Amino acid sequence: MLSLTASLLPLLLGGLLARTGAAKLASRNLRAQAARTALPRLVRGPDRAALVLRATGAVEVLLAAGLLAFPRAMAPGLATAALGAGFLGYLGYAKAVAPESSCGCTASENAALTWHSFARAGLVAAGGAGAAAAGRPWWSAAADRPGAAAGVLAVGAAVLAYLSAAPERSWQVPLRRLRLRLFGHPLGGDSGAVPVAASVELLERSLAWETASPLIRSGLVEHWDEDGWRILHYTGAHREGGRDRPVSVLFAMDAGAHLDRPAGRVIRVSVVDQETAEVVTPDLVARPRTQLPLAG
């Protein structure tokens, strides 16, 4: 069974890297996603961080092709092991300097930096080393023992899918919404006290989030409700005087709004410089569009 598993590792890892690499290459909002990771601190800027993510996606796709097409060659497996080790090093850095940041490993908009991220990177590193030592091609091993191969692939795919999912958004939030629909809110009444995760989900699909997201460098830091408003606090940075200055990004939204009931007051955004406590002027957040001349 160990020999069979080792022979099937290139197929499992190739599928994983092909999916994550293609997601990074195809993403249209990679700059905003990169801004929520620790990469801007590491490479000094969200634009460079987006380029790093895009390049990583290309490397992942190339390694996936090598693992799938040349499973007996050692180079793709060793390179995959090195990539996994690099992921582990980056995750350790991100956990130390920005523990609330997004992982960025799968180009998911809200993939938090959790033990799932470390376990997935560790499996890539260990699986790459195992794939380098594979004795025969995965298609030959699967043809010889199709039943056992199907079982190994099913278990491996399930483990990788679980570790690649963003638990909060993929599992907990839908279950919470279903529970609220079936049983109502546990506090009773229509008080508008919706889960914070539902407010965050609605916020991240709004124009206000799209406008301010290039500044944001963290996940949700804190939140509170006041006078019917829900305040969501993030930290970020904006460039001024040739350096990045730390800021607090505050969103104020209807405390009772969620995806099933988005109606309510508009979402307000405030950006406050953490060093001077001054409000950053709106043109630093988003420049107005150029007014086109009218014909006639």
BELJOLIN-V351402 format. One record per helix or strand of 2 or more residues. SS is the DSSP state (a for helix, b for strand). FROM is the first residue (numbers start at 1). TO is the last residue. If there is no record, write none. Layout:
{{SS,FROM,TO} {SS,FROM,TO}}
This chain:
{{a,2,26} {a,30,35} {a,39,43} {a,46,69} {a,74,97} {a,115,132} {a,138,144} {a,146,164} {a,167,183} {a,196,203} {a,207,215} {b,222,226} {b,229,240} {b,243,254} {b,268,273} {a,282,284}}
